[in-house]
Amino acid sequence: MKRAIAVCVGLLATVVAAAAEQPVAIVEEVQGKVTGAEFMDYLTPKTVIKLGADSSIVISYLKSCRREKIAGIGTVIVGTDESLVHLASVKDEKTECDASHAHATTKETSEVAATVVRSLGKNDTSIKPQLTLYGASPLVQATGRGTLLVERLDLSGERQQIELDGRQAKGKFYDFAAADKALSPGGIYSAKFKSSQIVFQVDAQARPGATPIVGRLVRMD
């Protein structure tokens, strides 16, 4: 009996630890001497970041849509929805983002997307996007080499096929803004990379270019 309880406790600890490792934020910008995080890093809770003199970092939370610019000598501890900051100054703002995408798994997302795309011929008006982007130039998480295919679903004719050579930012982020590309505000799209697929909508008020990352992030892997 004691052994069974010990096993259950061990399994519970493993599950809790795995959940804690899920990313909760992303680093949008780094200036000066910053240790513990780099540009475009995903951050997990309890991550400790240290800032030196004349340094700054911009952190955006995936679920709370909170965007923080932290500057000056100090220490940052990443939370689930916001940071605990010691000494350094913080300027925060609420940005538009789709919090439902924060912890979606690639497998779940791809299965739903495939079903949506298959049903298009039957009833095009029933398209239900899995994600809303608030920037018209997506930042797509697509690791390594392969073909990134983005097609508009609600109107025919708009299609972008991008060959990734693995040299995208950190080897996994393709930025439409950096490539001076944008999608149509209000449009519904399918994005496919390797075995991953997602259906998303671009908000009607979305602007092109380097808008806040959490509002235009598409996680494909």
N, C-alpha and C positions, 0 to 999 in steps of 0.2 A: 504493500500500500504506500509506504514511504517512498519507494522507488518511483511509483507512478506519479506521486505528487511532485517529486523532484524533476521528473521528465517534463511534466506540464509547466512547472515554473520556468524551466530552461527554455521551453518552446515559446512561452509568453515573452520572456526577455528578448529572445531572438526577433520576434515579431515587432516588439516595441522599438528595438534598436534599428531594425530595417525601416520602420516608419519614420524614425527620427532622421534617417539619412536622406530622406526625400528633399530635393532642393526647394527652398522657400523664396529665394531671391536671386537676382542676377546683377552683376556689376556692369554698369553702363559706361563709366568713365573713371580713369585714374590719372592723377596728376602728382608729380613729385615722388617722394620716398614713402611708399606704402608697402607694408609686409602683411602677409596672410591672405591676400586676394589680388587677382590680376584682372585686367580688362576682359570682359565677357565670361568670367567665371560664374558658375552656379554656386550658391551659398547654402549651406545647411545650418540649422539652429545650433547655437553655441560656438559658431566659428568666431575666432578672435582676430581682429584686424587692428594693426597699429599704424598710426600716421605720424610722420615726422614734420619738421618745420616747413611751412609753405606748401603743404600737401593737401590733397583733397580726394574724395571718392564719391561717386554717385551710385547709390544702391536702390534698386526697384524691387518691391515685393510682389510676388506672382499672385497671391490671393487677395491681399488687402489693397492692392493697386497704389500703395504708398511709395512715393519717390523721395529719397533723401539725398541731399548734398551735404556731406560732412567735411569740414575743413579745419585745419590747424592741428597742432600737436595733441594727440589723445588716443584713446582706445575705444574700439567699437566691438560690441558683442551682438551677433546676429540673433534675432528672435524669430518668432513665427510670422508676425505681422509688422513688426517695427524693430528698430535697433535700440540697444542700450548704449548710450554714448557717455564717456567720461572725459571731461576737459574740453574736447573739441566742440566746435559750434555746429548746429544742425539747422538746415532749412528744409522743410518738408512740404510736399504738395500731394494732393490726391489726383491721380491721372485716370484716364479711361482705360479699362482693360477688362478682359473676360476672365473672371476668376474661376469659372468652371473648367478651364483648360489647365489649371495649375497642376493637378495630380492625375490627369488622365493618362492611362497607359497606351503605348503605341499599338498593342494588340487590340485592345478594346476600340480605340479610335478607328483603326484600319478596317475592322469588321463592320462597324456601323457605316463607315464611308462607302465601302463596297456595296452594301445593301442599298444605300441611297442612290448611288450611280446606276445600279442595275435597274432600279424602278423608274428611271427617268422617262423611258419610252412609254410607260403606262400612264403616268400622270405628272407632267412637269411642274404643275402648280403645287405639288406636295413636297417640294424640296425643303428639307429642314437642316440648315447649317449646324455643325457641331461647335463652331467657334465664330465669334465676331471680332474683326480687326478694326481698330480705330485709327490706323495709319494705312495709307494706300500703297506704301512700299514695304512689303513684308520682310521680316528677318526670319529666314527659314533655317531651322536646325536640321541639317542633313550631313551626316558624317561620312567622310571619305569620297571615293569616286563614284560616279553614276549619273544617270539622267534625271533631272528634276523637271517634271512635267506639270504645268499649271494651265488648266483649261476652264473657261467660263461655262457654267451649266445653264444659267437662265437665258442666255442669248448665245447663238452660235457665232463662230468666226474668230473669237479671241482665244489664242493659244500661244503659250510660251514654252519652248523646250530648251533647257539650259544644261549644258554638259559640264559637270563638276569634275575637276581634276584632283581634288583632295587638298588644294591649296587655299580653300576658302578660310576665313578667319578662324583661328585655332583648329583648323581642319574640319570644322563642323557647322559653321554659320555662313550662309549665303545671304548677303544684304542687298535687297533690291535698291535701296537708297544709294548705296555706294556705287552700284552699277547704273545709276540714273534711270531706273525703271520704276514703273508704278502700275497698279491695277485700277480698274474703274470703280469709283465710289458707288455703293449700292449693289454692285455685282456679287453673284454667288459663284464660287470657284471650287474646283477639285485640285488638290496638289498631291502628286504621287512621286515617291522616291524609293527605289528598290521595292521592298515588300510593304512599305508604309504608305498610308493614304489618309487624307482628311478632307472634309468638305467645310468650307468657311465662307462667311459673308464679309464684305468690306462695308463698313458703316457709310451711310449716305453723306455724312459730313467729313469723312476721312480726307486728310491732306497727304500729298506725296512728300517724300524726303525723309530725313532722319528725325522723325517724331519719337517720343518716348518708346523705348524698346518693348516694355510689357504690353503696350497697346497694339503692337504689330508682330509679336512673336508667334511663330508657327513651329511647334515641336513635332518633328517627324521621326525621331528615334530616341 
